Each structure stands twice: as C-alpha cells, then as structure tokens.
Amino acid sequence: MTIIAATPAERTRTLAALALVGSAACWGLATVASRSLLERLPSTTLLLIQLPASMLLLTILASRESRRQAAWPRLLRAAWPGVLEPGLAYAIGLAGLSLTSAGHAAVIGSAEPMFIVLLGWLLLGQRPDSRLIACLLATMLGLLLISTQGAETGGSTTSLTGDLLIVLATLLAAGYVLASAKLAGHHPPASLALVQQGAGLLFVLVLQAVLVSAGLASPPWAELDAALVAQAALSGVLQYALPFWLYLIGLRWLNAASAGLYLALIPVFGLMAAFVWLGERPTPGMLLGAALILTVVVLGRRHA
C-alpha cells in the first residue's frame, strides 16, 4: 500500500481552509450571542465592551508572533481598514441586528462573498473566472432559498429597516476584506487584527461621544452589572478576536474572492445556533439552502 504524503502547498491550503471555516463558525455563533445581548444593551455599548475584550486576547496572540520591532510603524499604517470593519460595519450591523432576527442577519451576511467579487471587479479590476462565478451564483441561490422561506422566529422580531442596515454593514465588511487582502501577506495575523480593531474602537468611541453630546444616546456605562459585562466580553472574543485572526490567516494564502466564499458558511452556523439558543426554527427550504451553500463551499475549495 502506497501512502502519498501531502505537499507543503496542500497542507497550507488545508490550514487556510480550516482557518476560514473556523472564522465562519465564530461569526455565525457570535451573531446569535450578540442578538441575545442586544435585548439588554444598546448596540454601541455592546461594541465598546466587545472590542477591548477582543483586543486583550489579540495582544496575547500578537506577543507570540515573530516580528521585528521596526515593523510597528508599517503595521500601524495598515490599521485603517478597521474603520470599515469592525468600526462602521459593526456599529451599523449591531443596530440592524437589534431590529431583526439572528437568522435573518446571518443569512443576509452570506451575501458578502458576492459583494467582495463585485467590489473587486468594479474597484480593482479583479475579474472573476467562470467557475468562481458559478460557485457564487449557486451560493446566492442558497441564500434566496433561506431568506425567502423565513424562519419561525420564536421570540425574535424582524423588520425591513433592520435587514437593510445588515445589508449596508455587509457591504462595508466586503470592503474590509478587499482592503485587508493585500495587507494580510505582509503582517502577522494577530498583530494586524489588533491594530485594525484598535482603529475600529477609536472610531466607535468618537461616534459614541458625538451621539451622547447630541442627546441621541445615554452614557455607555449606565445600568451595567458584572455578569452582563462578562457575557458581552466573551461574545467579543467570539465575534472579533478569534474570527478576524483566523480569517486573516486564510487571507495569507487565498485571494479575497476565494476566501470570501467561506463566509457563506456563516448562516449555516448561525441557523443552527439560532435554533438551539433562540428557538428560531428553520423551515425545510432554509435547510435546503444551507445544504446547497455547504456543497458549494466544498466544491469551491477544490477550485480555490
């Protein structure tokens, strides 16, 4: 019996795929966790707890990365995409999530791969090949199957305004992926995620200050208890530290369009988590859409 060892390139692609699947799982589960917390916390307050908790773990991970100290100025110049995501994307996305169901949010977010391809084509001239377009179109079919069926949402509510805010946040997230794709190969992933989330946190702090001074929001620390802060902090690790770190690892070895295909797995994990924790029961059509997305990602990985 002959055993064929995997080549270094194959092992690298497998590692990248596992990292991207892990990031999608984290984001899908975190959507449900954040939806539950938004019933007790304003969206900007939640974000101001989540991001520092995420940055604490990223600081630990970054301290173990091999990096010359002289690389810090160049690393800081790569921080600006953090204003797009998590800054703008999550400030808008959490506001939308407070108005719609976790299942809807996860499903709408799965349009991100198509947004990545369209923005890359329009802004950067990165024309996708026919096989990737076929994978993305099949993914969108799965998305339509899920979104047009609608879950039995249990105690959650849905609204057009919330869904539109999630669409805008997804578009901003696609912009982040394109901006970070060229940076990921030049910087350690945890360090890059750390400085980008620092930029995002700074943006959210400025936004919160403007809202409070205009009388449109309350001070973020009103009526908080230790248990609630701890839950929000843990959700921040799940929604920001782990998935961004894993996704940037995947972007080191795959282009933005191929890596974006894995984001279509987010609603699959999100629907499962929403069923378990929020009682949002998926319909047969939604399950069929999720199965189609899963199949496309497996086939698309071979092409990537």
N, C-alpha and C positions, 0 to 999 in steps of 0.2 A: 504494500500500500504506500503510495507516494503522497507526502504532505507538502503542499505548496505554501511556503511562508508568505505572509503579506509583505508587500514592498513598503518602504517608508512613505511613499506618496499615498498608498492605500490606507495606511494607518493614520496618516494626517487627515485624510478626507473623512475617515470614520470618526476621529476625535472631533472634527469640526461639526459633523452631523449630530453627534451625541450632545455637544455643547448647545447647538441650536434647538434641538428637541427639549433639552433641559430648560432653556430660556423660555420657550413657548409654554411649557408646563408651569413654570413660575408665574408668568404673566396671566395665564388662564385662571390659576388658583387665586392669585392676588386680586383679580377683578372681583371675585366673589367676596373675599375678605374685606376689600375696601367698600363694596356695596353695603355690607352689613354695618361697617363703622360709620358710613355717611348718614345713617339714621340717627346717630348721636353726636356727630361732629360736623361743623362746616367744612367744605372742601379745602379751603386754604389752610385752615388749622390742621387738618389731617396731613396735608402735604408738608407743613412746617415741622411736624413730628417725624414723618416718614423719612424725609431726606437726610436729616442729621444722623438718624439711626443707620441708614444705608451707608453714609459716608464713613461712619465709625468702622463698620466691617470692611469696607473698601480700603481704609487706611491700613488695617491689619494685613489684608491681602497684598496691598501695594508694597508694604515693608519687606515682603519676602521675594519680591521680583528683582531680577538683576537689572540694574540701571545705573548709568553714570550720573553723578550729581549734576554735571554740566547740562544734562538733558532737560532739567526742570524748566528753564526759560522756553525751550521749544515745546515742551509739554503744555505749559500754560497757554501758549498761543493756539493750541488745539482744543481749548476749553469751550469756545464759542458755540458749537452745536448743542451744548447743554441748555442754552436758552430756548432752543426749539423743543428739545425733549431731554430732561423732564420738565423744564420750565413752562413754556406755553402749552405744550401738548397735554400735560397732566393737570395744569391749572384749569384748562378748558374741559378736559376729559372727565375729571372728578366732578365738576359742576354738572356735566351731562349725565354722569353715572348716578348722581343723586336724583335725577328726574326720570330715569328709565330702569329697566331690569338688568341684572348682571348678565343674563343670557343674551339679551339684545346687544349689550355693549361688547361682549366677546365676539359675537357674530359680525357686527359692523366692523370691528377692528381687524377681522380677517381679510378685509379689502385692502389692507396695507400692501401686500405683495404687488397688486395691480397698480396702486399709486406709485410704488417705487419704480416700476418699469416705465410708467407713463412720464413721471417726472424726469427719470434718467434719459428717456428718449427726447423729451421736449427741451430740457435744460442743458444736458450734457452730450446729446447726440449719440447715446448708447442704444443703438437699435437692437432689440432682442431677436434671437433666431426663431424659426418657426416652431421648433419643439418646445421651447420655453413658453412661447405664446400659447400653444395648445395646452400646456400644463396650467397656465394661469387662467385660461378661459374655462377649463374644467373646474378649477378651484372656485371661480366665480359662480358657476352653476351650482356647486355645493353650497356656496353662500346663499344663493337665491332660494334653494330648497329649504334651508334652515330659516331664513328671515321671513319668507312668505307664509310659512306654517305657523310660527308664533308658538311660544311655549305656554303651558298653563302655569302662570307666573306665581302662584301661591300668594304670598303677602306682598310681592313686589308690584310696582306700577310701571307703566311705560308711557312715553309721550314723544310727539314728533320733535319738540324742541330739544329734549334730551338726546334723541337719536341724531339730530343734526349737529349738535355740539360734539358728539362722539365722532361723527364723520370728519369734522374740522380738525379735531385732535389727531385722528388717524392720518390725515394729510400732512400735518406738521411732523408726526412721527416718521413718515416716509421721507420727509426732507432731512430729518436727523440721520437716517440710515445712509442716504446718499452722501451727506457731508462727512460722516464718520468712516465710510468705506475706504477712502484713500488714506485716512489717518491711522486706521487700525493696524496696518502693517508696519508702522514706524514707531509705535509706542506700546509698552506693556499694557495689557487689557485692564487690569485693576487700576493702574495709575491713570489711564486715560478716562475710565469711567469716573474716578474720583474727582478729577479736575472739571469734567463736564457737569457732574452733579453739583459741584460747588458753584459753577456758573448758574445752573438752574435754581439753586437755593437762593442765591443773591437776587435773581430776577423775582422770585416769589416773595421775598422779603420786601422788595421795593413795591411790588404790586399790593401786598397786604397793607403797607404803610399808606399808600395812596387811598385804598378803599376805606381804611379806618378814619383817615383825616377828612374824607369826603362824607363820612357818616353812612357809608354803604355796608359796613361790616363792623362787628364787635372786635375788641382786642382778642387775639387768638387764644389766650390762656385762661379765659373766663370759664368757670364751671368745669374744670378738668379734675379727674381723680387719677390716682396712681395706676389702678388697674386698666383704665381706658388708655392712658398714655403708653403702658406696656404693650397692650394689644396693637395700638397704632404703630409703635416702633417695630414690633415683629412683622407686621404687614409691610412696613417699609423695606425691611431686609428682603422679603419675598418679592416685592414689586420692583425694587430698584437695584439693590446691591447684586444679588445673585443673577437675575436675568440679564442685566446690562453687561456684567462681567462675562457671562457665558456667551452672549451674543457677539461681543467684541472679539472673543476668541474665535468664533466661527467666521467672522468677517476677515480675519487674518488670512484665511485660506480659500474663501469663496467670494465671488463678486456680489454686489448688492442685490441684484435680481435673483440669483440662485439662493442666497441666504434668506432673502425675503420670502421665498416660497415656504419656508418652515414656519413663518408667522401664521400661516393658515391653520396650523395646529392649535392655536390659542383658543378658538371657540370649542374645539373638541374637548380640551381640558376644562374650559370654562363651563360648558354644558354639564359635564359630569359633576363638577364641584357645585354648581348651582342646584342640581338635583339633590345632592347629598345634604348640603347645608341650608339651602333656602327654599327647598320644596318646589323649585321651578322644573316641572316635569316636561321633558322633551317629547314631541309628537313623533310618530313614525317617519314623517317627512324630514324632520330635523335630524333624526338618526341616520336616514339615508344620505342626507347632505354631509353629515360628519364622516360617514364611511367613504364617500366619494373623495372628500378632502384628504383623508388619511391615505387612500390609494394613490392619489396624485402625488402627494409628498414622497411616498416610497418610490414611485416611478421617476419623479423629478430628481431625486437624489442620485440615481444612476446616470442621468444626463449631466447633472452638475459636476 
